[in-house]
Amino acid sequence: MSAPVKTSLRARAFLLLAGTLAGLLILEFAARVGYHERLFIWRLDPDLGWSFIPGSSGIFPTGSWWYDREAETHFTINSKGLREREIDYARAPSIRRVLVLGDSFTEALQVEAEQAYPRQMERLLNRSGKGRFEVINAGVSGYSPDVEYRYFVKEGYRYAPDIVLVGLMPETDLREDSIELYRRFQPGEWNRKPYFLLDGERLVSVDRRGDPPAARRQAGLLQSLKSGLMGRSILYKFLVMHAHRSPPLVAAMRRLGVLNEEALELQYFIYLPDAGEPYESAWRLAEAILLRLQDEVSRRGAQLVVAIFPGKAQVQDEYGQALKRIYPELVARGMDLDYPEKRLGAFLEQHGIDWVPMRAVMIARHRAQGRPLYNRYDSHWNADGHVAAAEILAAHLLEPSVGTEPGGARAGLSPRRREGGR
């Protein structure tokens, strides 16, 4: 081959590479303009990883891109860093106080503050004729039981709650409790938080923030590239997070080898009864953290109640069927949409922790109403979903077996919990 021909081929190859990179950069820029990230209301927190910026306010669009905007809601963060009214730590002796811990389902930026289930639950409790109630919404996006425990120890106990209600979302919480799993699913700035590790039966607090360097060295080049893109490229994050909506897109990304298959498994392992390691360890870690939280809440004279929130695919049939259709390998591995509630419910029963099963009631409500309880382009509850959650939870808290005596929930403990000995 002559020198001019070789030069011409190199030039074409260079132009092709340069054009491809330029095109990707343009798409990345468009993604950063069009994709809505929720980091503008958070700050890094040395004790919790992140927290709300006190006094911040603004408008939050439900959905991520211009085409899937379903609503815009207003939010205000109070002086104590909660999406709440200004509430004093001290409370009147006659008031029964419920502190609600949770993630973005509890924070509820997708609806107005008055529509969020904690506020609606407060209204329902106060209309019950069984005294005065105050419900405090301490939910923050991305929080899981490990952070919620740390928040309660640092700040939540100061509100002197009678009941601590944890809104547990297994689809995300189990993954986010585990540094091993979460650093794979969400590398980058916002997974930098203190974690717990399980040493036998003992919980050990470890201030390991971000991706451990040893883990990065052990990962293969392609996996490291995928993890890096997931943490830094908005375009890649959009393709991975939205891939489940399009089977052809899933297939194309698999053929190209750029789909982070591990991220998809991390999203859905909770539905696999025999998922194996490292997922079984994540289950045991989450269970140990709940026991630690139970001990701390009891030590403060309050009662722990755990509500198990169902995911969108667990309630609305069309999404559950789509999940099975797009990922037949999950079906082949025995996917069971009931498994998270069955496993956690049995664990909580065993240890005498009061809990609220929600999936069956929300399925019935969805079918009876003929309307969705979740946003179309967003995995969170819409206004109808928050109404359903508030009614389920308020009814449970008004049961005689749940401690709602002001100034000390232990006066109203159920016999089952007293026998539990925790």
C-alpha positions in Angstrom: 0.0 0.0 0.0 1.5 3.4 -1.0 2.3 6.1 1.5 -0.5 8.5 0.2 -3.1 5.8 0.6 -2.0 5.0 4.2 -2.1 8.7 5.0 -5.6 9.0 3.5 -6.8 6.0 5.6 -5.4 7.4 8.8 -7.0 10.8 8.0 -10.4 9.1 7.5 -10.0 7.1 10.6 -9.1 10.2 12.6 -12.0 12.1 11.1 -14.4 9.3 11.9 -13.1 9.1 15.5 -13.2 12.8 15.9 -16.7 13.0 14.5 -17.9 10.2 16.8 -16.4 11.9 19.9 -17.8 15.3 18.8 -21.2 13.7 18.4 -21.1 12.0 21.8 -20.0 15.3 23.4 -23.0 17.1 21.8 -25.3 14.4 23.0 -23.8 14.6 26.5 -24.2 18.3 26.5 -27.9 17.9 25.5 -28.4 15.3 28.2 -27.0 17.7 30.8 -29.3 20.4 29.6 -32.4 18.2 29.3 -31.9 15.8 32.2 -33.1 16.9 35.6 -30.8 16.0 38.5 -32.0 16.5 42.1 -28.7 17.5 43.6 -29.4 21.2 43.9 -31.2 20.8 47.3 -28.6 18.6 48.9 -25.4 19.2 50.7 -22.6 16.8 51.7 -23.0 15.8 55.4 -20.1 14.2 57.3 -22.4 12.1 59.5 -25.1 11.1 57.0 -23.5 11.4 53.6 -25.9 14.1 52.5 -28.8 16.1 53.8 -31.1 18.8 52.7 -29.9 22.4 52.7 -31.9 24.2 55.4 -34.0 27.0 54.2 -33.8 26.0 50.5 -36.9 26.1 48.3 -37.9 25.8 44.7 -39.9 24.0 42.1 -39.4 20.3 41.4 -40.4 18.8 38.1 -41.6 15.2 38.2 -39.8 13.2 35.6 -36.3 13.6 34.2 -36.6 14.9 30.6 -38.8 17.5 28.9 -41.0 14.8 27.4 -41.9 13.0 30.6 -42.6 16.0 32.8 -45.9 15.1 34.6 -46.1 17.8 37.1 -44.2 20.6 38.9 -44.4 20.9 42.7 -43.2 23.4 45.2 -40.9 22.5 48.0 -39.5 24.3 51.1 -36.9 22.9 53.5 -37.3 24.1 57.1 -34.5 25.4 59.3 -33.8 21.9 60.6 -33.3 20.4 57.1 -36.7 18.7 56.7 -39.4 19.1 54.1 -41.7 20.2 56.9 -43.3 23.1 58.7 -41.1 24.6 61.4 -41.5 22.2 64.3 -39.9 22.5 67.7 -38.1 19.6 69.3 -40.2 20.0 72.4 -43.8 19.0 72.2 -46.9 19.5 74.3 -47.5 16.6 76.7 -50.9 15.9 75.2 -49.7 15.4 71.6 -48.8 12.0 70.2 -45.9 12.4 67.9 -44.9 10.2 64.9 -41.5 10.6 63.3 -41.4 9.2 59.8 -38.1 8.1 58.3 -37.7 7.1 54.7 -36.3 7.9 51.3 -37.8 9.8 48.3 -41.2 8.1 48.7 -41.4 9.8 52.1 -39.7 13.0 51.1 -42.4 13.1 48.3 -41.1 15.9 46.1 -43.3 14.5 43.3 -46.4 15.9 45.1 -47.1 19.0 47.1 -46.2 18.8 50.8 -49.9 18.7 51.8 -50.4 15.7 49.5 -47.5 13.7 50.9 -48.6 10.7 52.9 -47.1 11.9 56.3 -49.2 15.1 56.2 -52.3 13.3 55.0 -51.8 10.6 57.7 -51.6 13.4 60.3 -55.0 14.8 59.2 -56.6 11.3 59.2 -55.2 10.6 62.7 -56.5 13.9 64.1 -59.9 13.3 62.6 -60.1 9.9 64.3 -61.3 11.4 67.6 -58.5 9.6 69.5 -56.5 12.6 70.5 -54.0 15.0 68.9 -51.3 13.8 66.6 -48.3 15.4 65.0 -46.5 13.6 62.2 -43.0 14.7 61.2 -41.7 14.0 57.7 -38.0 13.3 58.0 -37.7 11.6 54.5 -34.7 12.4 52.3 -34.0 11.0 48.8 -31.5 8.2 48.8 -31.7 7.4 52.5 -31.8 3.8 53.5 -32.1 2.2 57.0 -28.4 2.7 57.7 -28.6 6.4 57.2 -32.1 6.6 58.9 -30.5 4.9 62.0 -27.7 7.5 62.0 -30.2 10.3 61.5 -32.3 9.1 64.5 -29.3 8.9 66.7 -28.0 12.3 65.7 -31.2 14.3 65.3 -34.5 12.3 65.2 -34.6 11.4 68.9 -34.7 15.1 69.8 -38.3 15.3 68.6 -39.2 12.8 71.4 -41.5 10.7 69.2 -43.9 8.1 70.5 -43.7 6.1 67.3 -40.9 5.9 64.7 -42.3 4.9 61.4 -39.8 3.6 58.8 -41.0 3.7 55.2 -38.9 0.8 53.8 -38.5 0.4 50.0 -36.8 -2.9 49.5 -36.1 -2.3 45.8 -33.6 0.4 46.7 -32.9 0.2 50.4 -31.2 -3.1 50.5 -28.8 -2.1 47.8 -28.1 1.2 49.4 -27.3 -0.2 52.8 -24.4 -2.2 51.3 -21.2 -0.4 50.3 -20.3 -3.4 48.1 -23.5 -3.2 46.1 -24.1 0.5 46.2 -20.7 1.5 45.0 -21.3 -0.6 41.9 -24.8 0.7 41.2 -24.1 4.4 41.9 -20.4 5.3 41.9 -19.4 8.9 42.4 -19.9 11.8 44.8 -23.3 10.8 46.2 -22.5 7.4 47.6 -19.9 8.9 49.9 -21.4 8.1 53.3 -20.4 6.1 56.4 -21.5 2.4 56.1 -22.1 -0.6 58.3 -20.4 -3.9 57.7 -21.5 -7.2 59.2 -18.8 -9.0 61.2 -20.5 -12.3 62.1 -23.6 -11.1 64.0 -22.0 -7.7 64.9 -22.5 -4.5 63.1 -19.4 -2.5 62.5 -19.5 1.2 61.5 -16.9 2.1 58.8 -16.3 5.5 57.4 -15.6 4.2 53.9 -16.7 6.9 51.5 -16.7 6.5 47.8 -15.3 3.6 45.8 -12.5 1.7 47.6 -9.3 1.9 45.5 -8.7 -1.8 45.9 -12.1 -2.6 44.4 -11.3 -0.3 41.4 -8.0 -2.1 40.8 -9.7 -5.5 40.9 -12.4 -4.6 38.5 -11.9 -5.3 34.8 -11.2 -2.5 32.3 -14.7 -2.7 30.8 -16.4 -2.8 34.2 -14.3 0.1 35.4 -15.3 2.0 32.3 -19.0 1.2 32.8 -18.8 2.3 36.5 -17.0 5.5 35.6 -19.6 6.4 32.9 -22.4 5.6 35.3 -20.9 8.1 37.8 -19.9 10.8 35.4 -21.9 10.7 32.1 -25.5 11.8 32.2 -26.1 10.4 28.7 -24.9 6.9 29.8 -26.9 7.1 33.0 -30.0 8.0 31.0 -29.6 5.1 28.6 -29.1 2.6 31.4 -31.9 3.8 33.7 -34.4 4.1 30.8 -33.3 0.9 29.0 -36.0 -1.2 30.8 -38.7 0.8 28.9 -37.4 -0.5 25.5 -36.6 -4.1 24.8 -34.9 -3.2 21.5 -32.7 -0.7 23.4 -31.8 -3.4 25.9 -30.9 -5.9 23.2 -28.8 -3.3 21.3 -26.9 -2.3 24.4 -26.2 -5.9 25.3 -24.9 -6.6 21.8 -22.6 -3.6 22.0 -21.4 -4.7 25.5 -22.1 -1.3 27.0 -25.2 -2.3 29.2 -24.3 -2.4 32.8 -25.9 -5.8 33.4 -24.8 -5.7 37.0 -26.8 -2.5 37.6 -29.9 -4.3 36.3 -29.3 -7.3 38.6 -28.7 -4.9 41.5 -32.0 -3.3 40.8 -34.0 -6.5 40.8 -32.2 -9.1 43.0 -34.7 -8.6 45.8 -37.2 -10.5 43.7 -34.9 -13.6 43.5 -35.3 -15.9 46.5 -32.0 -17.7 45.5 -30.0 -14.7 44.4 -26.9 -15.9 46.2 -23.9 -13.7 47.1 -23.3 -10.9 47.5 -27.1 -10.3 47.7 -27.8 -12.6 50.6 -25.2 -10.7 52.7 -27.1 -7.5 51.8 -30.3 -9.0 53.2 -28.6 -10.0 56.4 -27.0 -6.6 56.7 -30.3 -4.8 56.3 -31.9 -7.1 58.9 -29.1 -6.4 61.4 -29.5 -2.6 60.9 -33.3 -2.8 61.6 -32.5 -4.6 64.8 -30.0 -1.9 65.8 -32.6 0.7 65.0 -35.2 -1.2 67.0 -32.9 -1.2 70.0 -32.2 2.5 69.8 -35.9 3.5 69.3 -36.9 1.3 72.3 -34.1 2.8 74.4 -35.6 6.2 73.7 -39.0 5.0 74.9 -40.6 4.9 71.5 -42.1 2.1 69.3 -40.7 1.1 65.9 -43.2 0.4 63.1 -41.9 -0.7 59.7 -44.0 -0.1 56.6 -42.9 -2.2 53.6 -43.5 -0.1 50.4 -44.1 -2.0 47.2 -42.5 -1.0 43.9 -44.4 0.0 40.8 -44.0 -3.4 39.2 -45.4 -5.1 42.3 -48.7 -3.1 42.2 -49.5 -2.2 38.6 -49.8 -5.3 36.4 -48.6 -3.8 33.2 -45.3 -2.9 34.7 -44.9 -6.3 36.4 -45.6 -8.0 33.1 -43.2 -5.7 31.2 -40.5 -6.6 33.7 -40.9 -10.3 33.1 -41.1 -9.8 29.3 -38.0 -7.7 29.1 -35.9 -9.8 31.5 -37.0 -13.5 30.9 -33.8 -14.6 32.7 -35.2 -13.2 36.0 -38.3 -15.4 35.4 -36.1 -18.4 34.7 -34.3 -17.8 38.0 -37.6 -17.8 40.0 -38.5 -14.1 40.2 -41.2 -13.6 42.9 -42.7 -10.2 43.3 -44.0 -11.2 46.7 -40.6 -12.2 48.1 -39.4 -8.9 49.6 -42.5 -8.5 51.8 -42.7 -12.2 52.7 -39.0 -12.3 53.8 -39.0 -9.0 55.7 -42.4 -9.7 57.2 -41.3 -13.0 58.6 -38.1 -11.4 60.0 -39.9 -8.6 61.7 -42.5 -11.0 63.1 -39.7 -13.2 64.5 -38.2 -10.2 66.3 -41.4 -8.7 67.6 -41.2 -5.6 65.4 -44.5 -4.1 64.4 -44.9 -3.9 60.6 -47.4 -2.9 57.9 -47.8 -5.0 54.8 -49.0 -2.7 52.0 -48.7 -4.5 48.6 -52.0 -6.4 48.7 -54.0 -3.4 49.8 -52.5 -1.1 47.2 -53.1 -3.7 44.4 -56.8 -3.8 45.5 -57.0 0.0 45.6 -55.4 0.3 42.2 -57.8 -2.2 40.6 -60.9 -0.8 42.3 -60.1 2.8 41.3 -59.0 1.9 37.8 -56.3 4.6 38.1 -52.5 4.3 38.5 -51.0 4.9 42.0 -47.5 5.7 40.5 -46.4 8.4 38.1 -46.2 7.3 34.5 -42.5 8.2 33.9 -41.4 8.1 37.5 -41.3 5.2 39.9 -42.8 7.2 42.8 -46.4 7.5 44.0 -48.6 10.0 42.5 -51.3 11.9 44.5 -53.6 8.8 44.5 -50.7 6.7 45.7 -50.0 9.0 48.7 -53.7 8.9 49.6 -53.7 5.1 49.6 -50.5 5.0 51.7 -51.8 7.5 54.2 -55.0 5.6 54.7 -53.3 2.3 55.2 -50.8 3.6 57.7 -53.2 5.8 59.7 -55.6 2.8 60.0 -52.6 0.7 61.3 -51.4 3.3 63.8 -54.9 3.5 65.2 -55.1 -0.2 66.1 -55.1 -0.9 69.8 -52.0 -3.0 69.6 -49.9 0.0 68.4 -48.4 2.3 71.1 -49.9 5.7 70.7 -49.9 7.0 74.3 -48.4 10.5 74.4 -45.0 10.7 76.0 -44.2 7.0 75.9 -45.4 4.5 73.3 -44.2 1.6 75.4 -47.5 1.9 77.4 -49.3 0.7 74.4 -47.1 -2.2 73.3 -48.8 -5.2 71.8 -48.5 -8.5 73.7 -46.6 -9.9 70.7 -43.9 -7.2 70.9 -43.6 -7.5 74.7 -42.9 -11.3 74.3 -40.4 -10.5 71.6 -38.0 -9.2 74.2 -36.4 -6.5 72.1 
